[in-house]
Amino acid sequence: MMFRALNFLTILCLAIPLHAKAPQKPSLVVVMVIDQCAHHYFNKLCPHFTSGFKTFCQRGHCYENAHHPHGSPSTAPGHTTLSTGTIVYDHGIILNGWLDQNGKKITFSEDPSPDTAVLDHASDQVPGRSSQQIKIDTLSDSLIESSKTPQTNAVYSISLKARSAIAMAGRNGKPIWFDSSLGRFTSSKAYFPALPSWVESFNKKYDFSKEKVVKWQLRYPRNHAAYNFFLIDDRSHASRDSEMSDGILPIKAKNGDYDDNDDDDFENENDASVFLRTPRANKMVLDLARSCLNHHFTQHTNGTFSSLDMLGHEYGPHSREIIDMMYHLDQQLGDFMQFCQKKAGAKKTLFVLTADHGVAPIPELVHKQGFDLARRTVVKPFMKTMNVHIEEKYGLKKAVAYFKANQFYLNNHTIPAEQRTTILRDLQSFLMQQPGFKKVWTKEELLTTHYGRHEIEHLFKNQCHPARSGDLICMPHPYCAITKHQTGAAHRSPYDYDTHVPLILYQAGNIEKKQIYRKVWTPQLAPTLANIIDIPPPSAARYQALPGV
């Protein structure tokens, strides 16, 4: 089985029948993808890890210089890149959402077809869920298609986020995610005719709807050296001005406590808002993964941890909340890894730890430390300025229609075709004069300009898609954010803090105790795992397997 986890933890579990001629082939592969887990957390916190993370750091096969190959890292592109073994240009998931060529907003994983309806939702207003937007197959698809009777593989992908679970499961896997409006785990008709009985049983066990509070106790005493970090309690530019860790929290958020942070699947305010931002939410994912393994040991399962991502956006990567969440997750993963090794055997279990993206520090805090160029561009008033600029020069209203992760989409209904190029060039020039903007391309420029693999601009070219990308694509300066939020942190840049993620493999007695400092790319993971478990890689995988395995 393959599991993935972190920040929001996604777990992908692959169970593979063993053959006598290949004694080192794992029977269980657990891929843990942690949402928004930057590599620098491990450098910073490793001395205080005692369990799961400590095992990875001290006994794992560590790729110390692993990066995502795109310029605006986020959840859906990151997970899909990991599962397909290729770049956004090939798999098509440019961001968590985009505009189609008719100006319609598309959200990854949402599917209006009745055949993909979310299970247990009474309202037909709730969109269905599927992987229809992924243009190619995934590692999970390859595993299922490689099944041989009577030894049949199966794939389960478990996460707090729908898009994380679906991106890892592909078309043939079985994704399960937490629906905050329902207050329980669910899936869609694209994958199940009805929710499996073991998931239903788990939901009844984990029903927190009657609870009034949720506890979050620090992993270490408050004055412990594990928290002795600069800015750890500076919430002056966080989305919340109160501490979440080290206390008893109301289970329901107050009005205005949380905003629509980054278009995530369950970040709207509801009864699950507080719970999903605590270490207990990650434990819930791991407990469901245990149930899955108990029922489907010969099947492939995915899982995602996402609580770190929500907290990271709101409090920033230097906060006490993020640091303590990592310490709790360290202990939780250690317990889960022991469970997996007892289930399949220590030498027959391969663990993988990675992340879908990193996170930038809060720009105002960087500016406070003396980096004068650090700044935040808040998109809503900025788009008004852009539209006023065009209206004054050309008499066209609302020329800029939409913004998503460093990309601006023009309003094709108001701009005459013969003026489109002129408007694009004018806006490009206008943006390049604004502080915080380092480079601005038209989509056509980015698609046709050649960049070498070692040029940072190449990361934006990797993420450009002819039918889905915006009309203007922007690269910010370091420590600058172009965002719809007035507070908190983001992860939409090509710099180390956003692209550099942990990538560690560990199989006792086989893949262990090695550090590789050569630069590698996260799409190399899928063909590597395909080689290890002896199946074809995803069909469009364009990267070689990782070195040293």
C-alpha positions as CSV (number, residue, x, y, z in Angstrom):
1,M,0.0,0.0,0.0
2,M,1.1,3.5,-0.5
3,F,0.1,6.4,1.9
4,R,0.9,10.1,1.7
5,A,0.7,12.6,4.5
6,L,1.5,16.1,5.9
7,N,0.1,19.5,6.7
8,F,-3.0,18.0,5.4
9,L,-1.8,14.5,5.4
10,T,-2.6,12.4,2.3
11,I,-1.9,8.7,2.6
12,L,-1.5,6.4,-0.4
13,C,-1.2,2.7,0.4
14,L,-0.2,0.0,-2.1
15,A,-0.4,-3.6,-1.3
16,I,1.5,-5.8,-3.7
17,P,1.6,-9.7,-3.7
18,L,5.2,-10.9,-3.3
19,H,7.0,-13.4,-5.6
20,A,9.8,-15.8,-4.5
21,K,12.1,-14.4,-7.2
22,A,11.9,-10.9,-5.8
23,P,12.4,-11.2,-2.0
24,Q,13.1,-7.4,-1.5
25,K,10.0,-6.2,-3.2
26,P,7.7,-4.6,-0.6
27,S,4.3,-6.0,0.0
28,L,3.1,-2.7,1.5
29,V,4.1,0.8,0.2
30,V,3.0,3.7,2.4
31,V,3.3,7.1,0.7
32,M,2.7,10.0,3.1
33,V,2.3,13.4,1.6
34,I,2.1,16.3,4.0
35,D,0.4,19.4,2.7
36,Q,2.5,22.5,2.9
37,C,5.5,20.7,4.5
38,A,8.6,22.7,3.6
39,H,12.0,21.0,3.7
40,H,13.3,23.7,6.1
41,Y,11.0,22.3,8.9
42,F,13.2,19.2,9.1
43,N,16.5,21.2,9.3
44,K,14.9,23.3,12.0
45,L,13.0,20.8,14.1
46,C,14.9,17.5,13.6
47,P,16.7,17.7,17.0
48,H,13.3,17.5,18.8
49,F,11.7,14.7,16.8
50,T,11.4,11.5,18.7
51,S,9.4,9.1,16.6
52,G,8.2,8.9,13.0
53,F,10.1,11.9,11.6
54,K,13.2,10.9,13.6
55,T,13.0,7.4,11.9
56,F,12.9,9.1,8.4
57,C,15.7,11.5,9.2
58,Q,18.1,9.0,10.8
59,R,17.3,5.8,9.0
60,G,15.8,6.9,5.7
61,H,17.1,7.3,2.2
62,C,17.0,11.1,2.2
63,Y,16.9,13.3,-0.9
64,E,18.0,16.5,0.6
65,N,17.5,18.7,-2.5
66,A,14.1,17.6,-3.8
67,H,12.0,20.2,-5.6
68,H,8.6,20.6,-7.3
69,P,9.1,21.6,-11.0
70,H,6.6,24.5,-11.2
71,G,6.6,28.1,-10.3
72,S,3.3,28.5,-8.4
73,P,3.2,25.5,-6.1
74,S,-0.2,24.5,-4.6
75,T,-2.2,21.4,-3.5
76,A,-3.8,20.1,-6.7
77,P,-0.7,20.5,-9.0
78,G,1.6,19.1,-6.4
79,H,-0.4,15.9,-5.7
80,T,-1.1,15.3,-9.4
81,T,2.6,15.8,-10.2
82,L,3.5,13.2,-7.6
83,S,1.0,10.7,-8.9
84,T,1.6,11.1,-12.6
85,G,5.4,11.5,-12.7
86,T,5.3,14.6,-15.0
87,I,4.7,18.3,-15.2
88,V,1.6,20.4,-15.2
89,Y,1.8,21.0,-19.0
90,D,1.2,17.3,-19.4
91,H,-1.4,16.4,-16.7
92,G,-3.3,19.7,-17.0
93,I,-3.9,20.5,-13.3
94,I,-2.4,24.0,-13.4
95,L,-3.8,25.2,-10.1
96,N,-6.6,24.3,-7.6
97,G,-8.9,26.1,-10.0
98,W,-8.9,28.1,-13.2
99,L,-11.2,29.6,-16.0
100,D,-12.0,27.6,-19.0
101,Q,-11.9,29.1,-22.5
102,N,-15.5,30.2,-22.2
103,G,-14.7,32.1,-18.9
104,K,-16.4,29.5,-16.7
105,K,-14.7,28.8,-13.3
106,I,-13.4,25.3,-13.0
107,T,-12.5,23.8,-9.6
108,F,-10.3,20.7,-9.7
109,S,-12.1,17.5,-8.7
110,E,-15.6,19.0,-9.1
111,D,-17.8,17.3,-11.7
112,P,-21.4,18.2,-12.5
113,S,-22.3,14.7,-13.7
114,P,-25.0,12.9,-11.7
115,D,-22.8,9.8,-11.9
116,T,-20.2,11.5,-9.7
117,A,-22.5,12.8,-7.0
118,V,-21.0,13.0,-3.5
119,L,-22.3,10.1,-1.3
120,D,-24.7,11.0,1.5
121,H,-25.4,14.5,0.3
122,A,-29.2,15.1,0.1
123,S,-28.8,18.3,-1.9
124,D,-28.3,18.2,-5.7
125,Q,-26.7,21.6,-5.4
126,V,-23.5,20.0,-4.1
127,P,-21.2,19.3,-7.1
128,G,-20.0,15.8,-7.7
129,R,-16.3,14.8,-7.5
130,S,-14.1,12.9,-9.9
131,S,-10.6,13.0,-11.6
132,Q,-12.0,13.9,-15.0
133,Q,-9.8,17.0,-15.2
134,I,-6.5,15.0,-15.0
135,K,-5.5,14.4,-18.6
136,I,-3.3,11.3,-18.1
137,D,-3.1,8.2,-15.9
138,T,-1.5,8.0,-12.5
139,L,0.6,5.5,-10.6
140,S,-2.6,4.2,-8.9
141,D,-4.1,3.6,-12.4
142,S,-1.0,1.7,-13.5
143,L,-1.2,-0.5,-10.4
144,I,-4.8,-1.4,-10.9
145,E,-4.3,-2.1,-14.6
146,S,-1.4,-4.4,-13.7
147,S,-3.5,-6.6,-11.5
148,K,-3.5,-10.3,-12.3
149,T,-6.2,-12.7,-11.1
150,P,-6.3,-14.0,-8.5
151,Q,-3.8,-11.5,-7.1
152,T,-5.8,-8.3,-7.6
153,N,-4.5,-5.0,-6.5
154,A,-6.8,-2.2,-5.2
155,V,-6.1,1.4,-4.3
156,Y,-7.5,3.5,-1.5
157,S,-6.6,7.2,-1.1
158,I,-7.5,8.9,2.2
159,S,-7.3,12.6,2.9
160,L,-8.9,15.5,4.6
161,K,-9.1,17.2,1.2
162,A,-11.1,15.8,-1.7
163,R,-8.7,17.2,-4.3
164,S,-5.7,15.5,-2.6
165,A,-7.3,12.1,-2.3
166,I,-8.6,12.3,-5.9
167,A,-5.3,13.4,-7.4
168,M,-3.5,10.5,-5.9
169,A,-6.2,7.9,-6.7
170,G,-6.6,8.8,-10.3
171,R,-9.5,7.1,-12.2
172,N,-9.1,3.6,-10.9
173,G,-8.2,4.2,-7.2
174,K,-10.7,4.7,-4.4
175,P,-10.4,8.1,-2.8
176,I,-12.0,8.9,0.5
177,W,-12.0,12.4,2.0
178,F,-13.5,14.4,4.9
179,D,-16.5,16.5,4.0
180,S,-16.7,19.3,6.5
181,S,-20.4,20.1,5.8
182,L,-21.3,16.5,6.5
183,G,-18.8,16.2,9.4
184,R,-17.5,12.8,8.2
185,F,-15.6,11.0,5.6
186,T,-17.2,10.3,2.2
187,S,-16.5,9.7,-1.5
188,S,-18.5,9.9,-4.7
189,K,-20.5,7.7,-7.1
190,A,-17.6,7.9,-9.5
191,Y,-15.8,5.4,-7.1
192,F,-18.4,3.7,-5.0
193,P,-22.1,2.8,-5.4
194,A,-22.3,3.3,-1.6
195,L,-19.8,4.2,1.1
196,P,-18.0,1.0,2.3
197,S,-19.3,-0.4,5.6
198,W,-15.9,0.0,7.3
199,V,-16.0,3.8,6.5
200,E,-19.5,4.0,7.8
201,S,-18.5,2.3,11.0
202,F,-15.5,4.7,11.4
203,N,-17.7,7.7,10.9
204,K,-20.0,6.6,13.7
205,K,-17.0,6.1,16.0
206,Y,-15.6,9.5,15.2
207,D,-18.8,11.5,15.4
208,F,-17.7,14.8,17.0
209,S,-21.0,16.7,16.3
210,K,-22.0,16.5,20.0
211,E,-18.7,17.8,21.3
212,K,-18.4,21.4,22.5
213,V,-14.7,21.7,22.8
214,V,-11.5,20.2,21.4
215,K,-8.2,20.0,23.3
216,W,-4.8,21.0,21.9
217,Q,-2.0,20.5,24.4
218,L,1.5,21.3,23.5
219,R,3.7,18.3,22.8
220,Y,6.4,19.7,25.1
221,P,6.3,22.1,28.1
222,R,5.8,25.6,26.9
223,N,9.3,26.8,27.8
224,H,11.0,23.8,26.3
225,A,13.9,24.3,23.9
226,A,11.7,22.8,21.2
227,Y,9.9,26.2,20.9
228,N,12.9,28.4,21.3
229,F,12.6,30.1,17.9
230,F,12.5,33.7,16.7
231,L,9.0,35.1,15.9
232,I,7.2,31.9,17.3
233,D,4.5,34.0,19.0
234,D,4.4,37.0,16.7
235,R,0.8,37.0,15.3
236,S,0.8,40.6,14.3
237,H,0.2,39.7,10.6
238,A,-1.5,36.3,11.1
239,S,-5.1,35.7,10.0
240,R,-6.0,35.1,13.7
241,D,-4.6,37.1,16.6
242,S,-5.2,34.4,19.2
243,E,-3.2,31.2,19.9
244,M,-4.8,27.9,19.0
245,S,-2.3,25.5,20.6
246,D,-2.0,24.8,24.3
247,G,-5.6,25.1,25.4
248,I,-9.2,24.0,25.1
249,L,-10.9,25.3,22.0
250,P,-14.6,25.7,21.1
251,I,-15.5,23.1,18.6
252,K,-17.3,25.7,16.5
253,A,-15.6,28.8,15.1
254,K,-17.0,32.3,15.8
255,N,-18.2,34.4,12.9
256,G,-15.2,35.8,11.0
257,D,-12.6,33.5,12.6
258,Y,-11.7,31.9,9.3
259,D,-12.0,33.1,5.8
260,D,-12.0,31.3,2.4
261,N,-8.3,30.4,2.7
262,D,-6.8,29.4,-0.7
263,D,-10.1,27.9,-2.0
264,D,-9.5,24.7,0.0
265,D,-12.2,22.1,0.2
266,F,-13.3,22.6,3.8
267,E,-12.0,25.9,4.9
268,N,-15.3,27.7,4.9
269,E,-16.6,28.3,8.4
270,N,-18.7,25.5,9.8
271,D,-18.8,23.2,12.9
272,A,-15.6,21.4,11.7
273,S,-13.5,24.5,11.3
274,V,-11.7,24.3,14.6
275,F,-11.4,20.6,14.8
276,L,-9.7,20.4,11.3
277,R,-7.0,22.8,12.5
278,T,-5.8,20.6,15.4
279,P,-3.5,17.6,15.7
280,R,-6.5,15.4,16.3
281,A,-7.6,15.8,12.7
282,N,-4.4,14.3,11.4
283,K,-4.8,11.4,13.9
284,M,-8.3,10.8,12.5
285,V,-6.8,10.3,9.0
286,L,-4.3,7.9,10.4
287,D,-6.9,6.0,12.3
288,L,-9.0,5.7,9.1
289,A,-5.9,4.4,7.3
290,R,-5.6,1.7,10.0
291,S,-9.2,0.7,9.4
292,C,-8.5,0.6,5.7
293,L,-5.5,-1.7,6.1
294,N,-7.4,-4.0,8.5
295,H,-10.0,-4.4,5.8
296,H,-8.0,-4.2,2.6
297,F,-4.4,-5.2,3.2
298,T,-4.1,-6.5,-0.4
299,Q,-5.3,-3.1,-1.7
300,H,-3.7,0.3,-2.5
301,T,-4.7,3.1,-0.2
302,N,-3.9,6.9,-0.3
303,G,-4.2,9.4,2.6
304,T,-3.6,13.1,3.1
305,F,-2.9,15.3,6.2
306,S,-4.1,18.9,5.6
307,S,-4.3,20.5,9.0
308,L,-0.7,21.9,8.7
309,D,-1.7,23.6,5.4
310,M,-4.6,25.5,7.0
311,L,-2.6,26.6,10.0
312,G,0.4,27.5,7.8
313,H,-1.8,29.9,5.7
314,E,-3.2,31.5,8.8
315,Y,-0.3,31.7,11.3
316,G,2.8,31.3,9.0
317,P,5.6,28.8,9.0
318,H,7.4,30.2,12.1
319,S,4.4,30.0,14.4
320,R,4.0,27.9,17.6
321,E,0.9,26.3,16.0
322,I,2.9,25.0,13.0
323,I,5.9,23.9,15.1
324,D,3.7,22.0,17.6
325,M,1.6,20.4,14.9
326,M,4.8,18.9,13.4
327,Y,5.8,17.6,16.9
328,H,2.4,15.9,17.3
329,L,2.5,14.5,13.7
330,D,6.0,13.1,14.5
331,Q,4.5,11.0,17.3
332,Q,1.4,10.1,15.3
333,L,3.4,8.9,12.3
334,G,5.7,6.8,14.5
335,D,2.8,4.9,16.0
336,F,1.2,4.4,12.5
337,M,4.5,3.2,11.0
338,Q,4.8,0.6,13.8
339,F,1.3,-0.6,13.0
340,C,2.1,-1.0,9.3
341,Q,5.3,-2.9,10.0
342,K,3.4,-5.3,12.3
343,K,0.8,-5.7,9.6
344,A,3.1,-6.5,6.7
345,G,6.5,-7.1,8.3
346,A,9.2,-4.4,8.8
347,K,11.3,-5.6,5.9
348,K,8.3,-5.8,3.6
349,T,7.0,-2.3,4.2
350,L,8.3,0.7,2.2
351,F,7.5,4.2,3.6
352,V,7.7,7.4,1.5
353,L,7.5,10.8,3.0
354,T,7.1,14.0,0.9
355,A,4.9,17.1,0.4
356,D,2.9,18.8,-2.2
357,H,4.5,22.2,-1.7
358,G,6.3,24.4,0.9
359,V,5.3,27.7,2.3
360,A,6.7,31.3,2.3
361,P,7.2,33.3,5.4
362,I,4.6,36.1,6.0
363,P,5.9,39.0,4.0
364,E,5.3,41.7,6.6
365,L,7.4,39.7,9.1
366,V,10.2,39.4,6.6
367,H,10.0,43.2,6.0
368,K,10.1,43.8,9.7
369,Q,13.4,41.9,9.8
370,G,15.0,44.3,7.3
371,F,14.2,42.9,3.9
372,D,12.7,46.1,2.4
373,L,11.5,44.5,-0.9
374,A,9.2,42.1,0.9
375,R,5.6,43.1,0.4
376,R,2.0,41.8,-0.1
377,T,-0.1,42.8,-3.1
378,V,-3.8,42.3,-2.2
379,V,-5.5,41.3,-5.4
380,K,-9.0,42.7,-5.0
381,P,-8.1,46.4,-4.8
382,F,-5.2,45.8,-7.2
383,M,-7.5,44.4,-9.9
384,K,-9.7,47.5,-9.5
385,T,-6.6,49.6,-10.2
386,M,-5.8,47.6,-13.3
387,N,-9.4,47.9,-14.6
388,V,-9.5,51.7,-14.0
389,H,-6.2,52.0,-15.9
390,I,-7.7,50.2,-18.9
391,E,-11.0,52.0,-18.7
392,E,-9.3,55.4,-18.7
393,K,-7.2,54.6,-21.7
394,Y,-9.5,52.5,-23.8
395,G,-13.0,53.0,-22.5
396,L,-13.4,49.3,-21.7
397,K,-14.9,48.3,-18.3
398,K,-13.9,45.3,-16.2
399,A,-11.2,44.1,-18.7
400,V,-9.6,41.9,-16.0
401,A,-12.1,39.3,-14.9
402,Y,-10.3,36.9,-12.6
403,F,-7.2,36.1,-10.7
404,K,-5.8,32.8,-9.5
405,A,-2.3,32.1,-8.1
406,N,-0.2,34.7,-10.0
407,Q,-2.4,34.5,-13.1
408,F,-4.8,37.2,-14.5
409,Y,-7.6,36.2,-16.9
410,L,-9.1,38.9,-19.2
411,N,-12.8,39.3,-19.8
412,N,-13.2,38.1,-23.4
413,H,-16.8,39.4,-23.5
414,T,-15.8,43.0,-23.1
415,I,-12.6,43.2,-25.0
416,P,-12.9,43.4,-28.8
417,A,-10.7,40.8,-30.6
418,E,-8.8,43.5,-32.5
419,Q,-7.8,45.2,-29.2
420,R,-6.8,42.1,-27.2
421,T,-3.1,42.2,-28.0
422,T,-2.9,45.9,-27.3
423,I,-4.6,45.5,-23.9
424,L,-2.4,42.5,-23.0
425,R,0.8,44.5,-23.8
426,D,-0.5,47.5,-21.9
427,L,-1.3,45.5,-18.8
428,Q,2.0,43.6,-19.0
429,S,3.9,46.9,-19.0
430,F,1.7,48.2,-16.2
431,L,2.3,45.2,-14.0
432,M,6.1,45.3,-14.6
433,Q,6.1,48.8,-13.1
434,Q,4.5,47.6,-9.8
435,P,6.6,46.8,-6.7
436,G,6.8,43.1,-6.0
437,F,6.5,42.0,-9.7
438,K,9.7,40.6,-11.1
439,K,8.5,39.1,-14.4
440,V,5.2,39.2,-16.3
441,W,4.5,37.0,-19.4
442,T,1.6,36.7,-21.7
443,K,0.5,33.1,-22.0
444,E,1.7,33.0,-25.6
445,E,5.1,34.3,-24.7
446,L,5.6,31.7,-22.0
447,L,4.5,28.8,-24.2
448,T,6.9,29.8,-27.0
449,T,9.9,31.1,-25.1
450,H,12.7,28.6,-24.4
451,Y,14.3,28.4,-20.9
452,G,17.0,26.1,-19.8
453,R,16.2,23.6,-17.0
454,H,18.4,25.5,-14.5
455,E,16.6,28.8,-15.1
456,I,14.0,29.6,-12.6
457,E,11.6,30.9,-15.4
458,H,11.5,27.3,-16.6
459,L,9.3,26.4,-13.6
460,F,6.6,28.8,-14.9
461,K,6.8,27.3,-18.4
462,N,6.3,23.8,-16.9
463,Q,3.1,25.1,-15.4
464,C,1.7,26.8,-18.4
465,H,-1.2,25.1,-20.3
466,P,-2.5,26.4,-23.6
467,A,-6.2,25.9,-22.7
468,R,-6.2,26.5,-19.0
469,S,-3.6,29.1,-18.0
470,G,-4.4,32.8,-17.5
471,D,-3.7,35.5,-20.1
472,L,-1.0,37.1,-17.9
473,I,1.3,35.1,-15.7
474,C,3.4,36.8,-13.0
475,M,6.6,35.9,-11.1
476,P,6.9,37.8,-7.8
477,H,10.1,38.9,-6.3
478,P,11.4,36.8,-3.3
479,Y,9.3,37.2,-0.2
480,C,6.6,39.0,-2.1
481,A,3.0,37.6,-2.3
482,I,0.3,38.3,-4.8
483,T,-2.7,37.1,-2.9
484,K,-6.4,37.7,-2.2
485,H,-5.7,37.6,1.6
486,Q,-4.7,40.6,3.7
487,T,-3.0,38.5,6.3
488,G,-1.3,35.1,6.7
489,A,1.2,33.2,4.5
490,A,1.1,31.9,0.9
491,H,3.0,29.4,-1.4
492,R,2.9,30.8,-4.9
493,S,6.5,31.4,-5.9
494,P,9.4,29.6,-7.6
495,Y,11.8,30.0,-4.6
496,D,13.3,27.4,-2.4
497,Y,10.9,27.9,0.5
498,D,7.9,27.1,-1.8
499,T,9.4,24.4,-4.0
500,H,11.9,22.5,-1.7
501,V,10.2,19.6,0.0
502,P,11.2,16.5,2.0
503,L,11.6,13.3,-0.1
504,I,12.5,10.3,2.0
505,L,12.2,6.5,1.3
506,Y,12.6,3.9,4.0
507,Q,12.4,0.1,3.9
508,A,14.2,-1.6,6.7
509,G,17.2,-3.7,5.5
510,N,16.8,-2.6,1.9
511,I,16.3,1.2,1.3
512,E,17.8,3.0,4.2
513,K,20.6,5.1,5.7
514,K,21.6,7.2,2.7
515,Q,21.7,10.9,2.0
516,I,21.7,12.3,-1.6
517,Y,22.4,16.0,-2.1
518,R,22.1,16.0,-5.9
519,K,19.1,18.0,-7.0
520,V,16.1,15.8,-7.9
521,W,12.5,16.5,-8.9
522,T,9.3,15.2,-7.2
523,P,7.9,13.7,-10.5
524,Q,10.8,11.2,-10.2
525,L,9.0,9.5,-7.4
526,A,6.3,7.8,-9.5
527,P,8.6,6.0,-11.9
528,T,10.8,5.1,-8.9
529,L,7.9,3.4,-7.1
530,A,6.9,1.7,-10.4
531,N,10.3,0.2,-10.7
532,I,10.4,-1.0,-7.1
533,I,7.0,-2.7,-7.3
534,D,7.6,-3.9,-10.8
535,I,4.7,-2.2,-12.7
536,P,4.8,0.1,-15.7
537,P,5.2,3.8,-14.8
538,P,2.4,6.2,-15.6
539,S,2.3,6.5,-19.4
540,A,3.3,10.2,-19.6
541,A,6.0,10.1,-16.9
542,R,8.9,12.1,-18.4
543,Y,11.4,11.9,-15.6
544,Q,13.9,9.1,-14.8
545,A,13.7,7.2,-11.5
546,L,15.5,8.7,-8.5
547,P,19.2,8.0,-8.2
548,G,20.5,5.5,-5.7
549,V,17.4,3.2,-5.4
